[in-house]
């Protein structure tokens, strides 16, 4: 899929004065505690949650000069993901969601811009769409990733819907530090729809009818937690 992962790194300087008499081990313990306390996380998914998001940010992976994974035959990842996202959008809109695409055409959008689009919508959930690739050409299956544990049920809902929808299988819901997840303040997941390095899965993903079926399942998975439709806006929102 070509997205870089981001390993978190914390640098603390200027903390050795007499007015801050903690040892390095104590500081590390305090930082670890802070990460698990409510309201103290580096990326707190405040605002929208799984019960009330009404905006969906659809993020077709790659684009422009960044082709993503190269298909064994047919369209590369950047165009397959764009086509699927375009198909998901009207399906969600008919369910009452407001949908924002990080890109609508074959252009490159920096990762920071993609997450900024998500973070500026307080009522949003974020879905990044990708296709997979592996040197081992027999590798196959669909999978979903999350960074914040509160996003794991969101990822699982969608994966349950798309797994097996075109004869593939689930590779599971997995933790990852992908930039668009790690820097996202909203419920978020990254989907891998199959391996376009695998001749059989690629042939399926190159078929528009398969992509439409996947789009329908993605829309169903996104809306499933709300009973199939976007939640009604409450007064003051």
Backbone bond lengths (Angstrom), bond angles and torsions (degrees), N, CA, C in turn:
res aa  C-N    CA-C-N  psi(-1)  N-CA   C-N-CA  omega(-1)  CA-C   N-CA-C  phi
1 X - - - 1.456 - - 1.507 112.67 -
2 X 1.346 117.66 -24.83 1.458 120.43 170.56 1.499 116.72 85.73
3 X 1.353 119.49 -1.30 1.462 120.08 179.08 1.520 109.95 -79.84
4 X 1.348 118.78 129.76 1.464 119.50 177.66 1.505 111.19 -73.57
5 X 1.322 116.24 147.25 1.459 119.71 172.86 1.515 108.95 -90.87
6 X 1.322 115.57 157.92 1.456 119.98 -178.17 1.507 108.78 -122.81
7 X 1.332 117.87 113.32 1.450 121.30 175.62 1.516 109.12 -83.52
8 X 1.333 115.55 128.47 1.460 118.44 -178.57 1.518 109.93 -68.17
9 X 1.331 115.83 141.01 1.457 121.37 179.46 1.513 107.97 -140.70
10 X 1.315 116.63 124.62 1.462 121.60 179.91 1.514 108.57 -113.79
11 X 1.315 116.86 123.76 1.456 121.82 177.27 1.516 108.52 -112.30
12 X 1.327 116.97 125.86 1.463 121.83 179.29 1.508 108.26 -116.68
13 X 1.306 116.04 123.90 1.455 121.69 179.98 1.508 109.40 -128.60
14 X 1.313 116.10 157.45 1.462 119.98 175.51 1.513 113.36 71.76
15 X 1.342 118.16 23.84 1.455 120.14 -176.49 1.528 111.45 -111.38
16 X 1.329 117.59 27.62 1.465 119.98 -177.45 1.523 111.82 -116.59
17 X 1.331 117.20 17.22 1.460 120.69 179.38 1.521 109.49 -78.40
18 X 1.362 118.63 160.74 1.473 121.11 178.60 1.515 113.22 -59.18
19 X 1.355 116.86 -20.59 1.456 119.78 -178.37 1.523 112.08 -83.01
20 X 1.353 119.11 -1.49 1.450 123.54 179.87 1.521 107.18 -138.59
21 X 1.356 116.37 73.80 1.459 120.98 -166.43 1.526 115.40 -83.57
22 X 1.361 119.33 25.26 1.451 120.31 -179.53 1.523 110.80 -82.79
23 X 1.330 115.18 149.07 1.462 119.75 174.89 1.514 109.61 -78.46
24 X 1.343 115.47 165.62 1.462 119.14 178.48 1.512 112.07 -59.76
25 X 1.345 117.18 -37.70 1.463 120.18 178.89 1.517 111.43 -65.21
26 X 1.342 116.07 -40.27 1.470 119.76 178.66 1.510 110.98 -62.62
27 X 1.340 116.11 -42.03 1.458 119.74 179.83 1.519 111.53 -61.94
28 X 1.320 116.30 -40.69 1.455 119.50 179.18 1.522 110.97 -64.64
29 X 1.345 116.21 -39.34 1.454 119.62 178.46 1.524 111.59 -65.33
30 X 1.339 115.64 -40.11 1.462 119.67 178.94 1.525 111.10 -64.96
31 X 1.332 116.27 -40.94 1.452 120.07 179.49 1.524 110.61 -64.59
32 X 1.339 116.36 -43.24 1.469 119.99 178.86 1.520 111.02 -61.47
33 X 1.352 116.06 -41.65 1.461 120.05 178.48 1.513 111.32 -62.90
34 X 1.320 115.77 -40.29 1.468 120.76 -179.58 1.518 111.78 -60.90
35 X 1.331 116.12 -38.66 1.454 119.97 -177.64 1.522 112.09 -64.91
36 X 1.342 117.63 -23.87 1.449 120.07 -176.98 1.521 112.92 -102.95
37 X 1.327 117.90 -5.54 1.459 119.85 178.18 1.519 110.25 -82.58
38 X 1.340 119.31 140.56 1.463 121.29 177.83 1.524 110.86 -57.61
39 X 1.343 115.24 136.48 1.459 120.67 177.18 1.506 113.75 78.75
40 X 1.341 118.19 2.30 1.455 120.11 -176.84 1.517 112.27 -117.69
41 X 1.335 117.01 4.00 1.465 120.15 -178.87 1.517 110.23 -69.94
42 X 1.346 115.46 150.68 1.455 119.70 177.85 1.519 110.68 -61.90
43 X 1.340 116.52 -39.21 1.452 120.72 177.76 1.523 107.73 -126.63
44 X 1.315 115.88 88.73 1.459 122.19 -177.22 1.520 108.63 -85.09
45 X 1.329 116.52 121.13 1.456 119.71 -178.21 1.527 109.55 -80.90
46 X 1.319 116.08 64.99 1.445 121.15 176.39 1.517 110.18 -79.84
47 X 1.316 116.61 -179.64 1.452 119.81 -178.51 1.515 109.65 79.73
48 X 1.332 116.31 -111.75 1.452 120.15 -179.45 1.521 110.46 -72.99
49 X 1.324 115.94 149.96 1.454 120.78 168.77 1.521 107.02 -138.30
50 X 1.316 116.92 -173.53 1.453 119.64 -174.34 1.520 112.92 -67.78
51 X 1.317 117.76 -15.67 1.459 119.10 -177.98 1.526 112.82 -93.04
52 X 1.322 118.11 -18.38 1.465 116.77 -170.93 1.528 115.91 -134.40
53 X 1.322 120.49 5.82 1.468 117.51 -179.55 1.533 110.11 -68.56
54 X 1.314 115.59 139.84 1.464 121.50 179.69 1.525 112.47 -123.68
55 X 1.344 116.44 -9.55 1.463 121.61 175.36 1.521 108.49 -109.99
56 X 1.316 116.87 137.02 1.459 121.52 176.39 1.521 108.34 -118.66
57 X 1.317 116.12 123.09 1.465 121.84 175.35 1.517 107.15 -92.72
58 X 1.329 117.16 114.82 1.464 121.97 176.52 1.519 108.45 -97.78
59 X 1.321 115.60 125.33 1.459 121.59 -173.71 1.536 109.98 -120.02
60 X 1.342 117.57 93.08 1.461 119.22 175.38 1.528 109.71 -69.36
61 X 1.317 117.38 120.39 1.461 120.44 -174.43 1.519 113.55 -62.47
62 X 1.343 114.50 148.83 1.475 123.28 172.99 1.532 110.92 65.79
63 X 1.326 118.29 -151.60 1.454 121.14 -177.66 1.510 112.81 124.74
64 X 1.329 116.86 153.75 1.462 121.64 -179.94 1.519 111.22 62.36
65 X 1.332 115.43 -130.02 1.472 119.50 -178.61 1.526 112.32 -69.08
66 X 1.331 117.38 -16.37 1.457 121.59 179.90 1.527 108.97 -93.16
67 X 1.337 115.83 98.76 1.461 120.85 -176.48 1.518 112.50 -75.73
68 X 1.333 117.80 -18.57 1.454 119.53 -171.99 1.510 109.83 71.83
69 X 1.318 116.42 -146.38 1.463 120.89 179.99 1.524 110.32 -70.09
70 X 1.319 115.46 141.43 1.459 121.78 177.91 1.519 109.48 -92.22
71 X 1.321 116.13 125.52 1.462 120.40 -179.91 1.526 110.44 -74.05
72 X 1.327 116.24 149.62 1.459 119.25 175.73 1.528 110.34 -64.35
73 X 1.325 115.36 -25.21 1.465 120.51 175.49 1.518 108.13 -162.63
74 X 1.330 117.00 138.27 1.459 120.68 176.70 1.519 113.17 95.95
75 X 1.329 116.54 -155.63 1.459 122.20 -175.36 1.524 111.38 -68.28
76 X 1.336 115.03 141.65 1.456 120.44 175.66 1.527 110.13 -77.91
77 X 1.351 114.44 175.50 1.455 120.82 -175.11 1.520 112.99 -54.74
78 X 1.326 117.42 -43.45 1.467 119.56 -173.30 1.531 112.66 -59.19
79 X 1.347 116.77 -33.38 1.455 119.73 -179.03 1.526 111.81 -86.35
80 X 1.318 117.18 -34.00 1.462 120.25 176.93 1.527 110.80 -63.78
81 X 1.334 116.18 -44.00 1.463 119.43 -178.81 1.527 111.34 -67.11
82 X 1.323 116.67 -37.67 1.462 120.30 178.30 1.520 110.22 -64.05
83 X 1.317 116.79 -42.54 1.462 120.47 -179.02 1.525 110.60 -64.39
84 X 1.329 117.76 -43.54 1.460 120.55 179.64 1.530 109.98 -62.89
85 X 1.337 117.47 -45.50 1.470 120.46 -179.31 1.526 111.29 -60.97
86 X 1.328 116.41 -40.81 1.465 119.63 177.97 1.525 111.57 -62.31
87 X 1.317 116.76 -31.21 1.455 120.82 178.76 1.528 111.79 -77.61
88 X 1.325 116.79 -32.93 1.464 120.53 179.65 1.531 110.96 -69.91
89 X 1.323 116.62 -37.90 1.467 121.46 -172.76 1.533 113.54 -52.38
90 X 1.339 120.19 -55.36 1.474 118.05 -178.44 1.519 113.00 -67.02
91 X 1.313 117.15 -28.20 1.468 120.15 178.23 1.524 110.42 -65.08
92 X 1.325 117.14 -40.76 1.461 120.71 177.91 1.524 111.32 -71.85
93 X 1.318 116.04 -38.87 1.470 119.06 179.84 1.522 110.49 -61.88
94 X 1.310 117.46 -36.94 1.473 120.04 177.38 1.529 111.54 -67.43
95 X 1.333 116.75 -20.55 1.460 121.31 176.26 1.519 111.85 -89.40
96 X 1.329 117.54 1.80 1.460 121.27 175.44 1.507 115.98 97.11
97 X 1.326 117.73 5.79 1.463 120.24 179.81 1.537 111.10 -86.85
98 X 1.315 114.66 149.91 1.462 120.85 168.04 1.522 106.49 -89.22
99 X 1.328 117.66 126.17 1.460 121.96 -174.14 1.518 110.19 -115.91
100 X 1.334 115.64 131.63 1.461 122.48 176.78 1.528 107.81 -121.83
101 X 1.320 116.49 128.90 1.465 121.80 177.21 1.529 108.94 -97.33
102 X 1.324 117.20 133.76 1.468 118.52 175.45 1.521 111.28 -70.56
103 X 1.313 116.90 -25.20 1.471 121.14 170.34 1.523 108.10 -151.38
104 X 1.335 115.95 143.38 1.457 122.40 178.72 1.518 112.13 -110.03
105 X 1.332 116.27 -10.81 1.455 121.41 -177.47 1.523 109.25 -133.98
106 X 1.314 115.70 -178.82 1.456 121.31 -178.58 1.528 110.28 -82.02
107 X 1.326 115.48 73.67 1.466 121.01 177.45 1.526 108.36 -129.88
108 X 1.317 115.23 159.63 1.460 120.42 178.31 1.522 109.57 -91.17
109 X 1.323 116.37 129.82 1.462 122.61 177.03 1.525 107.27 -119.06
110 X 1.335 119.23 122.33 1.468 120.59 179.12 1.522 111.70 -58.43
111 X 1.322 115.57 150.85 1.461 120.43 -178.17 1.522 111.56 -59.87
112 X 1.344 116.90 -39.05 1.456 120.46 179.35 1.512 112.44 -62.51
113 X 1.324 117.19 -35.40 1.460 121.24 178.13 1.513 110.55 -68.91
114 X 1.318 116.39 -38.09 1.469 120.43 179.64 1.531 110.77 -61.73
115 X 1.327 116.38 -46.26 1.462 118.58 179.84 1.522 111.38 -71.00
116 X 1.322 117.48 -32.76 1.473 119.75 177.53 1.523 111.04 -62.49
117 X 1.329 116.52 -39.93 1.464 120.29 177.59 1.524 109.58 -58.33
118 X 1.318 116.25 -43.63 1.460 120.62 179.34 1.520 111.42 -66.63
119 X 1.317 116.91 -47.73 1.466 121.21 -173.65 1.517 113.39 -68.14
120 X 1.329 117.86 -21.34 1.467 119.93 179.36 1.530 112.03 -81.49
121 X 1.319 117.76 -8.83 1.468 121.29 176.70 1.525 108.75 -105.00
122 X 1.316 116.18 107.92 1.464 120.70 -174.32 1.516 113.05 -66.54
123 X 1.335 117.22 -22.66 1.471 120.38 -175.41 1.523 111.61 -107.36
124 X 1.341 117.61 28.63 1.456 120.90 -169.59 1.521 114.10 -102.53
125 X 1.334 114.37 156.88 1.459 124.41 162.62 1.524 106.66 -125.31
126 X 1.322 116.54 150.83 1.465 121.97 -169.38 1.528 109.62 -121.17
127 X 1.343 115.80 130.26 1.467 121.17 178.78 1.531 108.58 -129.44
128 X 1.330 116.13 113.69 1.464 121.80 177.86 1.523 108.24 -98.78
129 X 1.329 116.61 130.22 1.460 122.45 -172.08 1.526 109.87 -110.81
130 X 1.333 115.92 128.40 1.470 121.82 -176.03 1.519 110.85 -141.72
131 X 1.324 114.63 165.95 1.456 122.78 168.67 1.522 107.57 -121.14
132 X 1.302 116.37 150.15 1.457 121.83 -173.19 1.524 112.29 -97.78
133 X 1.344 114.65 166.77 1.471 121.65 178.61 1.526 108.10 -152.73
134 X 1.309 116.72 144.64 1.462 121.01 178.12 1.520 109.83 -149.95
135 X 1.328 115.47 149.71 1.462 119.96 175.60 1.528 110.92 -63.00
136 X 1.322 116.15 -36.18 1.461 120.49 177.66 1.527 107.53 -78.25
137 X 1.302 116.60 105.81 1.460 121.19 -170.48 1.526 113.51 -67.14
138 X 1.335 117.60 -13.56 1.460 119.47 177.39 1.527 112.47 -84.02
139 X 1.338 117.86 -9.31 1.467 120.89 179.62 1.527 109.62 -57.80
140 X 1.329 116.08 136.65 1.462 119.28 -176.49 1.528 109.87 -154.09
141 X 1.318 115.45 168.03 1.459 120.92 176.14 1.516 113.62 114.01
142 X 1.329 114.73 165.53 1.462 122.16 179.84 1.519 108.43 -113.29
143 X 1.326 116.44 152.27 1.460 120.69 -178.66 1.520 110.44 -151.38
144 X 1.326 115.44 162.71 1.462 121.47 179.21 1.513 109.06 -134.51
145 X 1.325 116.53 142.93 1.455 122.95 -177.47 1.527 110.94 -119.62
146 X 1.329 115.03 153.10 1.459 122.42 174.27 1.525 107.54 -142.36
147 X 1.337 116.61 161.78 1.467 121.11 172.18 1.521 109.72 -113.06
148 X 1.330 116.97 -58.39 1.458 120.94 178.07 1.526 108.90 -78.83
149 X 1.319 117.63 131.98 1.463 121.14 -175.46 1.516 112.55 -58.78
150 X 1.344 117.22 -24.93 1.459 119.49 178.42 1.518 112.15 -69.40
151 X 1.327 116.80 -14.65 1.463 120.68 177.65 1.521 112.57 -90.58
152 X 1.336 117.74 -9.63 1.460 120.90 -176.66 1.537 112.56 -59.19
153 X 1.350 119.93 -43.68 1.472 118.75 178.32 1.527 112.61 -63.63
154 X 1.324 116.49 -33.69 1.465 121.59 177.82 1.525 109.61 -62.92
155 X 1.344 116.13 -47.87 1.455 120.83 178.01 1.524 111.08 -61.68
156 X 1.334 116.42 -42.16 1.460 120.72 -177.95 1.521 111.89 -65.37
157 X 1.347 117.32 -39.13 1.469 120.89 178.61 1.521 110.89 -56.53
158 X 1.330 115.83 -46.59 1.460 119.97 -176.72 1.521 110.49 -70.65
159 X 1.335 116.37 -42.83 1.460 119.20 -177.70 1.526 111.11 -62.20
160 X 1.322 117.40 -39.59 1.463 119.68 178.57 1.523 111.64 -59.10
161 X 1.325 116.09 -33.79 1.460 120.21 -179.42 1.530 112.59 -75.61
162 X 1.342 116.70 -42.24 1.469 118.47 -173.52 1.524 112.95 -86.71
163 X 1.328 117.93 -20.86 1.463 120.12 -178.50 1.527 109.74 -62.90
164 X 1.307 115.79 123.81 1.455 120.47 176.94 1.513 115.13 81.49
165 X 1.342 118.16 2.34 1.467 118.90 -174.61 1.525 112.53 -72.65
166 X 1.331 117.89 -13.76 1.464 119.28 173.40 1.534 111.06 -133.71
167 X 1.336 115.67 29.02 1.447 120.10 177.66 1.508 114.23 92.12
168 X 1.330 117.69 6.54 1.457 121.15 178.29 1.527 108.71 -91.67
169 X 1.327 116.85 -162.99 1.459 120.53 179.67 1.522 109.32 -148.03
170 X 1.321 116.17 166.38 1.462 121.60 -178.61 1.523 110.68 -84.36
171 X 1.328 115.10 132.68 1.460 121.70 172.24 1.535 110.71 -98.90
172 X 1.325 116.53 1.87 1.444 120.85 173.61 1.521 115.34 101.60
173 X 1.326 113.71 169.02 1.467 122.71 175.32 1.517 107.37 -97.04
174 X 1.336 117.54 128.55 1.458 121.01 -169.44 1.534 111.55 -133.02
175 X 1.317 114.83 148.24 1.471 121.64 173.93 1.531 109.03 -78.97
176 X 1.337 116.02 140.21 1.470 120.36 175.56 1.525 109.43 -155.36
177 X 1.341 115.11 152.92 1.463 121.14 178.36 1.527 112.03 -99.49
178 X 1.309 117.67 34.47 1.453 119.63 177.73 1.530 109.21 -58.30
179 X 1.306 115.68 142.02 1.473 121.65 -173.57 1.530 111.22 -53.46
180 X 1.339 117.22 -46.74 1.467 119.42 -174.56 1.528 112.44 -69.21
181 X 1.323 117.17 -13.59 1.460 121.13 173.59 1.521 111.24 -96.00
182 X 1.316 115.99 -46.45 1.469 121.99 -176.40 1.525 112.07 -63.39
183 X 1.329 117.38 -34.13 1.464 121.57 -178.67 1.528 112.69 -98.38
184 X 1.308 116.96 13.96 1.454 120.84 -176.92 1.518 110.30 -100.43
185 X 1.332 116.81 130.30 1.459 122.00 179.68 1.532 112.15 -92.70
186 X 1.315 117.06 2.09 1.457 121.92 -176.32 1.533 110.03 -113.74
187 X 1.332 118.04 162.45 1.460 119.09 170.94 1.523 109.26 -53.46
188 X 1.316 117.93 129.71 1.463 119.51 -170.81 1.521 111.55 -151.33
189 X 1.320 114.12 148.53 1.459 120.85 175.94 1.511 109.50 -147.04
190 X 1.324 115.57 154.90 1.461 122.74 173.93 1.513 107.57 -119.62
191 X 1.333 116.27 124.06 1.460 122.46 -176.68 1.520 110.78 -102.81
192 X 1.319 115.93 137.83 1.465 122.58 170.05 1.521 106.65 -112.32
193 X 1.333 116.44 112.32 1.458 121.36 -169.01 1.517 113.85 -84.99
194 X 1.319 117.57 -3.48 1.456 120.47 -179.12 1.518 110.15 144.94
195 X 1.314 116.40 170.64 1.461 122.51 -175.61 1.528 110.61 -98.57
196 X 1.323 115.76 113.59 1.468 117.96 177.36 1.526 111.08 -85.89
197 X 1.332 116.59 6.19 1.458 122.09 167.21 1.522 110.72 -88.88
198 X 1.331 116.64 -10.90 1.456 123.14 177.80 1.530 107.85 -96.39
199 X 1.313 116.83 122.23 1.468 120.30 -173.02 1.526 112.28 -58.04
200 X 1.336 117.09 -40.71 1.460 119.91 -177.28 1.520 111.80 -70.05
201 X 1.336 117.11 -48.26 1.466 119.13 179.77 1.520 110.84 -66.90
202 X 1.316 116.91 -37.39 1.459 119.18 178.98 1.521 110.75 -62.69
203 X 1.324 116.79 -42.29 1.467 119.66 179.12 1.525 110.37 -59.19
204 X 1.327 116.44 -39.63 1.465 119.59 178.14 1.517 111.52 -67.03
205 X 1.334 117.19 -45.03 1.466 121.09 -176.95 1.523 111.87 -69.26
206 X 1.318 118.47 -23.67 1.460 121.10 176.76 1.527 111.80 -76.69
207 X 1.331 117.26 -11.16 1.463 122.53 -178.84 1.533 109.42 -86.33
208 X 1.334 118.64 120.23 1.473 120.32 -179.58 1.516 113.76 -56.51
209 X 1.332 117.50 -33.29 1.469 119.10 -179.50 1.526 111.08 -67.62
210 X 1.334 117.10 -33.93 1.461 120.34 175.34 1.518 110.52 -66.90
211 X 1.323 117.12 -43.96 1.466 120.43 -179.89 1.526 110.70 -63.72
212 X 1.324 117.31 -34.61 1.460 119.45 176.96 1.519 110.31 -66.94
213 X 1.323 116.84 -40.92 1.463 120.48 178.87 1.524 110.64 -64.08
214 X 1.338 116.89 -41.54 1.468 120.63 177.39 1.526 109.94 -62.43
215 X 1.338 116.61 -43.50 1.466 120.59 179.76 1.517 111.04 -59.58
216 X 1.321 116.84 -41.71 1.461 120.44 179.50 1.525 111.01 -63.75
217 X 1.325 116.30 -38.78 1.464 120.08 179.53 1.528 111.65 -71.48
218 X 1.333 117.47 -36.56 1.469 120.00 176.43 1.525 109.69 -62.44
219 X 1.328 116.46 -47.00 1.468 120.39 179.37 1.520 110.74 -60.69
220 X 1.325 116.56 -40.35 1.460 120.21 178.36 1.521 111.34 -64.34
221 X 1.337 116.89 -42.33 1.458 120.63 179.88 1.513 112.95 -65.74
222 X 1.336 116.57 -38.77 1.464 120.77 178.82 1.522 111.00 -64.23
223 X 1.319 116.18 -42.91 1.469 120.34 -173.94 1.521 113.23 -88.35
224 X 1.317 117.48 -7.38 1.466 120.00 -172.98 1.520 112.45 -61.08
225 X 1.318 117.72 -37.49 1.456 120.29 -177.74 1.520 111.96 -67.44
226 X 1.339 116.39 -18.46 1.466 121.11 178.11 1.526 111.10 -102.83
227 X 1.315 117.67 13.98 1.451 119.93 -179.95 1.504 113.80 76.50
228 X 1.340 117.36 18.13 1.455 121.31 175.33 1.513 115.77 104.29
229 X 1.340 117.19 -10.09 1.472 120.37 -179.92 1.521 110.32 -140.23
230 X 1.336 116.04 155.68 1.463 120.72 178.22 1.517 110.23 -60.58
231 X 1.329 117.09 143.20 1.464 119.38 178.44 1.523 110.65 -66.13
232 X 1.317 115.09 150.31 1.459 120.72 179.83 1.522 109.43 -72.68
233 X 1.340 116.26 134.91 1.467 120.52 179.64 1.518 109.69 -64.83
234 X 1.304 116.02 136.71 1.455 120.54 176.45 1.507 109.52 -90.86
235 X 1.321 117.63 160.59 1.459 121.15 -179.43 1.516 110.08 -61.64
236 X 1.325 115.20 136.55 1.462 120.98 179.04 1.496 113.13 93.92
237 X 1.355 118.02 -8.08 1.460 122.02 177.91 1.502 110.95 -100.26
